[in-house]
Amino acid sequence: MRHGINFKLDAGIMSFRNYLLLLTENNALYFRWYFNSVAIALIQTVVSVVLSAGVGYALAVYNFKGRNLVFFLVLIVMMVPVEILLLPLYKIAIGLNIYNTYAGIILPYAVSAYAVFFFRQYATGLPKEFIDAARIDSCGEFRIFVQIMFPLMKPAVGAMTILQAMGSWNAFVWPMIVTGDRLKMTLPVGLSTMITPYGNNYDMLMPGAVLAVIPIAIIFIMKQSAFIDGMTIGGVKG
């Protein structure tokens, strides 16, 4: 199957040898890609969920000048195809000297317009009496968000954690554009290098794709109840 796309299962020759080759060939580069994807997905998910929750909460709770304009811009960004943003993002990455760095992969998607919209819709339905009571007790606005309102957004946080983690883990186009060093590649980009004009190494590509499913499956199993609650409540509020 190495030099073609024909696929035929043969129990007589099936073995785990290709997994061993995947983990040992090319100076164990697969482990490096795996580590890069785990680290980037973890950082990007945490940063995106926290920042998006903060922005969504602010848009839902505070009545400041320009709030409607900011929310309108969020809706505009949601409607713009990602492909249109790639060239401007690439020029910005070059200008900021973050090309071929982990920061170059993470920063452009540190805040998600969809997540901001989702958190804003969710926070709109939260009881404002808690905020008023906390203010009477002399709590600052940051403390109110961190200690009181953010925990109330747990279902929305659970749902967004899974969606953001999946999006970051499976991201391909932008990480491919912004990285040129094989040591900095994420797992999807690294696996794509096994497909070349001189032959497609499906022997190692397929076990590599199978192992790539494991982290997302673990996250979904851990957060599935919060994901279902968050999507259900968010859908009703939306």
C-alpha positions as CSV (number, residue, x, y, z in Angstrom):
1,M,0.0,0.0,0.0
2,R,3.1,2.2,0.2
3,H,3.0,3.5,-3.4
4,G,-0.7,3.7,-4.0
5,I,-4.1,4.3,-2.6
6,N,-5.4,0.7,-2.9
7,F,-6.7,-0.6,0.5
8,K,-7.0,-4.2,1.3
9,L,-7.3,-5.8,4.7
10,D,-5.3,-9.0,5.1
11,A,-5.5,-10.6,8.5
12,G,-2.5,-12.8,7.6
13,I,-0.1,-9.9,7.4
14,M,-1.7,-7.4,9.9
15,S,0.6,-6.6,12.8
16,F,1.7,-3.7,15.0
17,R,5.0,-3.4,13.1
18,N,3.9,-0.2,11.5
19,Y,3.2,1.4,14.9
20,L,6.8,0.5,15.9
21,L,8.1,2.0,12.6
22,L,6.1,5.2,13.2
23,L,7.5,5.7,16.7
24,T,11.1,5.0,15.8
25,E,11.7,6.2,12.2
26,N,12.9,9.7,11.4
27,N,14.6,10.1,14.8
28,A,11.2,9.6,16.5
29,L,9.9,12.8,15.0
30,Y,6.4,11.6,15.6
31,F,6.8,12.1,19.3
32,R,7.9,15.7,18.7
33,W,4.8,16.4,16.5
34,Y,2.6,14.8,19.2
35,F,4.2,16.9,21.9
36,N,3.8,20.1,19.8
37,S,0.1,19.4,19.2
38,V,-0.6,18.6,22.9
39,A,1.2,21.7,24.1
40,I,-0.3,24.0,21.5
41,A,-3.8,22.6,21.9
42,L,-3.6,22.9,25.7
43,I,-2.3,26.5,25.7
44,Q,-4.6,27.6,23.0
45,T,-7.7,26.1,24.5
46,V,-7.1,27.5,28.0
47,V,-6.3,31.0,26.7
48,S,-9.1,31.0,24.2
49,V,-11.8,29.8,26.7
50,V,-10.7,32.2,29.4
51,L,-10.4,35.3,27.2
52,S,-13.5,34.5,25.2
53,A,-15.5,34.0,28.4
54,G,-14.2,37.3,29.7
55,V,-15.2,39.2,26.6
56,G,-18.5,37.5,26.3
57,Y,-19.2,38.2,30.0
58,A,-18.3,41.9,29.6
59,L,-20.6,42.2,26.5
60,A,-23.5,40.6,28.4
61,V,-23.1,42.4,31.8
62,Y,-21.6,45.8,31.3
63,N,-23.3,48.7,29.5
64,F,-20.3,50.6,28.1
65,K,-19.9,52.9,25.2
66,G,-19.3,51.0,22.0
67,R,-20.6,47.7,23.3
68,N,-23.0,47.2,20.4
69,L,-20.2,48.0,17.9
70,V,-17.9,45.4,19.5
71,F,-20.7,42.8,19.4
72,F,-21.4,43.7,15.7
73,L,-17.7,43.2,14.9
74,V,-17.8,39.8,16.6
75,L,-20.7,38.8,14.3
76,I,-18.9,40.1,11.3
77,V,-15.8,38.1,12.1
78,M,-18.0,35.0,12.5
79,M,-19.3,35.5,8.9
80,V,-15.9,36.1,7.3
81,P,-14.4,32.9,5.8
82,V,-11.2,31.9,7.5
83,E,-9.4,31.6,4.1
84,I,-9.8,35.4,3.6
85,L,-7.9,36.1,6.8
86,L,-4.9,33.8,6.1
87,L,-2.9,36.3,4.0
88,P,-3.3,39.2,6.4
89,L,-2.5,36.9,9.3
90,Y,0.6,35.7,7.5
91,K,1.8,39.3,6.9
92,I,1.2,40.1,10.6
93,A,3.1,37.0,11.7
94,I,6.1,38.1,9.5
95,G,5.9,41.7,10.8
96,L,5.8,40.5,14.5
97,N,8.7,38.1,13.8
98,I,6.7,35.1,15.1
99,Y,6.8,33.1,11.9
100,N,7.9,29.5,12.5
101,T,7.3,29.8,16.3
102,Y,4.7,28.3,18.6
103,A,3.4,31.9,19.3
104,G,2.7,32.3,15.6
105,I,0.4,29.2,15.7
106,I,-1.3,30.1,19.0
107,L,-1.8,33.9,19.0
108,P,-4.0,34.4,15.9
109,Y,-6.6,32.1,17.4
110,A,-6.2,33.1,21.1
111,V,-9.8,34.5,21.0
112,S,-12.6,32.9,19.1
113,A,-15.5,35.0,17.7
114,Y,-17.8,32.0,18.0
115,A,-16.8,31.4,21.6
116,V,-17.3,35.1,22.5
117,F,-20.8,34.9,20.9
118,F,-21.6,31.7,22.8
119,F,-20.4,33.0,26.2
120,R,-22.2,36.3,25.6
121,Q,-25.5,34.5,25.0
122,Y,-24.9,32.3,28.0
123,A,-23.9,35.1,30.4
124,T,-27.0,37.1,29.3
125,G,-29.2,34.6,31.2
126,L,-27.1,34.5,34.4
127,P,-28.8,36.0,37.5
128,K,-27.5,39.6,37.9
129,E,-28.5,39.6,41.6
130,F,-25.3,37.8,42.4
131,I,-23.3,40.6,40.8
132,D,-25.3,43.3,42.8
133,A,-24.9,41.3,46.0
134,A,-21.1,40.9,45.5
135,R,-20.8,44.6,44.8
136,I,-22.6,45.4,48.0
137,D,-20.0,43.2,49.8
138,S,-17.2,45.4,48.2
139,C,-16.1,42.8,45.7
140,G,-14.1,44.1,42.7
141,E,-15.3,43.4,39.2
142,F,-12.4,41.0,38.4
143,R,-13.1,39.0,41.6
144,I,-16.8,38.9,40.8
145,F,-16.0,37.4,37.4
146,V,-13.4,34.9,38.6
147,Q,-14.9,33.7,41.8
148,I,-18.7,34.1,41.2
149,M,-19.7,34.3,37.6
150,F,-17.1,32.1,35.9
151,P,-18.0,29.1,38.0
152,L,-21.6,29.6,37.0
153,M,-20.6,29.4,33.4
154,K,-19.2,25.8,33.9
155,P,-21.5,24.1,31.3
156,A,-20.6,26.7,28.7
157,V,-16.9,26.4,29.6
158,G,-17.1,22.6,29.3
159,A,-18.7,22.8,25.8
160,M,-16.3,25.4,24.6
161,T,-13.3,23.5,26.0
162,I,-14.2,20.5,23.8
163,L,-14.9,22.5,20.7
164,Q,-11.8,24.7,21.1
165,A,-9.6,21.7,21.8
166,M,-10.9,19.8,18.8
167,G,-10.4,22.9,16.6
168,S,-6.9,23.4,17.8
169,W,-5.9,19.8,17.6
170,N,-7.2,19.3,14.1
171,A,-6.1,22.7,12.8
172,F,-4.1,22.2,9.6
173,V,-4.0,25.1,7.2
174,W,-2.7,27.9,9.5
175,P,-0.1,25.7,11.3
176,M,1.1,24.5,7.8
177,I,1.4,28.1,6.6
178,V,3.2,29.5,9.7
179,T,5.6,26.7,10.3
180,G,8.5,25.6,8.0
181,D,10.7,23.7,10.5
182,R,9.8,20.0,10.9
183,L,10.6,20.2,14.6
184,K,7.9,23.0,15.0
185,M,5.2,21.2,13.1
186,T,1.9,20.0,14.7
187,L,0.8,16.4,14.3
188,P,-1.6,17.0,11.3
189,V,1.0,19.0,9.4
190,G,3.7,16.4,10.2
191,L,1.6,13.5,9.1
192,S,0.9,15.4,5.8
193,T,4.6,15.3,5.0
194,M,4.3,11.5,4.6
195,I,2.3,12.2,1.4
196,T,4.8,13.1,-1.2
197,P,4.9,13.2,-5.1
198,Y,7.3,10.2,-4.8
199,G,5.0,8.0,-2.8
200,N,2.4,8.0,0.0
201,N,3.6,6.3,3.2
202,Y,0.2,5.0,4.3
203,D,1.9,2.3,6.3
204,M,2.9,4.8,8.9
205,L,0.2,7.5,8.1
206,M,-2.7,5.3,9.2
207,P,-1.4,4.3,12.6
208,G,-0.3,7.9,13.1
209,A,-3.9,9.0,12.5
210,V,-5.2,6.3,14.8
211,L,-3.0,7.5,17.7
212,A,-3.9,11.1,17.0
213,V,-7.5,10.4,18.1
214,I,-6.6,9.4,21.6
215,P,-6.3,12.9,23.3
216,I,-9.6,14.2,21.8
217,A,-11.4,11.0,22.9
218,I,-10.1,11.4,26.4
219,I,-11.1,15.1,26.6
220,F,-14.6,14.2,25.3
221,I,-15.1,11.4,27.8
222,M,-14.0,13.7,30.7
223,K,-16.2,16.7,29.6
224,Q,-19.1,15.0,27.8
225,S,-21.7,15.8,30.5
226,A,-20.6,19.5,30.7
227,F,-20.5,19.5,26.8
228,I,-24.1,18.3,26.5
229,D,-25.4,20.6,29.2
230,G,-23.6,23.6,27.7
231,M,-24.8,23.0,24.2
232,T,-28.3,22.3,25.3
233,I,-28.5,25.5,27.5
234,G,-26.6,27.6,25.0
235,G,-28.9,26.5,22.2
236,V,-32.0,27.4,24.2
237,K,-30.5,30.8,25.2
238,G,-29.2,31.4,21.6
